[in-house]
């Protein structure tokens, strides 16, 4: 289930005969620990936004050597991680701008009431 192997639960069950409910529980526990564990064999670019964001968070403080090692272990490319990081930053900027507009509207409404 780990990003490097990217096997889905049913495939692992067939190979090692560990019950699917146990595998799903393990995967859920890993996610709760903040590890990126995609649900299928999807190419990393097809992972969920949550999985991509988890990877961005996991690697935020890594130096170049640590980052390269992390990507190799998980079958990722540095370019993918760069794109995902930029997407997270862009999403934050959009949210920040929306919040700023909301605050400005509230301020204007407060000024009208005075």
Backbone torsions as a table, in degrees:
resi	resn	phi	psi	omega
1	UNK	NA	-16.7	-177.4
2	UNK	-66.5	155.0	-177.1
3	UNK	-53.1	-32.6	-177.8
4	UNK	-66.8	-43.9	-177.5
5	UNK	-87.2	-36.7	176.8
6	UNK	50.6	49.1	174.3
7	UNK	-98.2	141.3	178.2
8	UNK	-81.4	167.6	-173.7
9	UNK	-58.7	-44.5	-177.6
10	UNK	-62.9	-36.1	178.7
11	UNK	-69.0	-41.4	178.3
12	UNK	-64.4	-41.3	178.8
13	UNK	-57.3	-44.4	-179.7
14	UNK	-63.5	-35.5	-176.4
15	UNK	-80.2	-39.4	-171.9
16	UNK	-118.9	-3.1	177.2
17	UNK	58.4	31.9	170.2
18	UNK	-90.9	130.5	-173.7
19	UNK	-56.8	142.3	-176.8
20	UNK	-57.0	-39.3	-178.3
21	UNK	-63.2	-36.1	177.2
22	UNK	-66.0	-43.7	179.4
23	UNK	-63.3	-42.8	178.0
24	UNK	-62.8	-39.3	178.6
25	UNK	-64.3	-44.2	178.0
26	UNK	-59.8	-45.8	-179.3
27	UNK	-61.4	-42.1	178.5
28	UNK	-62.0	-42.8	178.4
29	UNK	-62.9	-41.2	178.1
30	UNK	-61.8	-41.1	179.0
31	UNK	-64.0	-39.6	178.5
32	UNK	-63.4	-28.7	176.7
33	UNK	-80.1	-2.2	177.2
34	UNK	88.5	14.1	179.5
35	UNK	-90.5	142.2	177.9
36	UNK	-78.7	112.4	179.1
37	UNK	-132.1	90.6	-179.1
38	UNK	-62.1	156.3	-174.9
39	UNK	-82.9	-8.2	-174.7
40	UNK	-150.4	-172.8	179.1
41	UNK	-83.8	12.5	-176.3
42	UNK	-53.4	148.1	171.3
43	UNK	-59.6	142.4	-177.6
44	UNK	-51.2	-31.9	177.5
45	UNK	-67.1	-16.1	178.3
46	UNK	-97.0	2.9	177.7
47	UNK	-63.4	162.0	177.0
48	UNK	-67.6	159.2	177.6
49	UNK	-60.2	-36.1	179.6
50	UNK	-63.9	-42.5	178.4
51	UNK	-65.0	-42.3	179.0
52	UNK	-63.7	-42.2	-179.8
53	UNK	-66.0	-36.9	176.7
54	UNK	-59.9	-43.0	178.5
55	UNK	-63.2	-42.4	178.6
56	UNK	-60.0	-44.2	178.9
57	UNK	-65.6	-42.8	-179.6
58	UNK	-60.1	-34.0	-172.5
59	UNK	-100.9	3.3	-172.9
60	UNK	-54.8	-39.7	-176.7
61	UNK	-101.5	11.2	-176.5
62	UNK	-75.2	145.0	170.7
63	UNK	-84.1	178.3	-174.6
64	UNK	-60.8	-39.7	-179.6
65	UNK	-66.6	-46.7	179.3
66	UNK	-62.9	-40.5	-179.6
67	UNK	-64.8	-43.3	178.0
68	UNK	-61.8	-44.0	179.5
69	UNK	-63.2	-44.9	178.9
70	UNK	-58.0	-47.0	-178.7
71	UNK	-65.2	-42.3	178.5
72	UNK	-60.6	-45.5	-178.1
73	UNK	-62.4	-28.5	-174.0
74	UNK	-109.0	4.1	178.6
75	UNK	70.1	33.3	-179.4
76	UNK	-108.3	161.6	174.1
77	UNK	-110.5	146.9	178.9
78	UNK	-57.9	-33.8	-179.9
79	UNK	-63.6	-38.4	177.5
80	UNK	-62.3	-46.5	-179.5
81	UNK	-62.5	-39.5	177.1
82	UNK	-61.3	-44.3	178.9
83	UNK	-62.7	-44.6	-178.9
84	UNK	-64.4	-39.1	177.9
85	UNK	-63.7	-43.9	179.9
86	UNK	-65.2	-39.0	177.6
87	UNK	-61.3	-42.9	178.6
88	UNK	-63.4	-42.4	178.0
89	UNK	-64.5	-42.4	179.0
90	UNK	-63.1	-41.9	179.1
91	UNK	-62.9	-40.2	178.8
92	UNK	-65.0	-40.1	179.5
93	UNK	-63.9	-41.6	178.9
94	UNK	-63.5	-44.9	178.5
95	UNK	-63.1	-40.5	179.3
96	UNK	-64.4	-42.1	178.6
97	UNK	-64.9	-41.0	178.8
98	UNK	-64.4	-40.3	178.6
99	UNK	-64.8	-40.1	178.9
100	UNK	-62.8	-43.7	177.9
101	UNK	-61.9	-40.7	178.9
102	UNK	-62.7	-42.8	178.5
103	UNK	-63.9	-39.5	178.5
104	UNK	-64.5	-40.5	177.1
105	UNK	-62.5	-44.0	178.9
106	UNK	-62.7	-40.8	178.8
107	UNK	-62.7	-43.8	178.3
108	UNK	-62.0	-42.2	178.7
109	UNK	-64.7	-40.1	177.7
110	UNK	-63.3	-38.9	179.7
111	UNK	-65.6	-36.6	178.9
112	UNK	-67.1	-34.6	-178.7
113	UNK	-73.7	-23.0	-178.8
114	UNK	-80.4	NA	NA
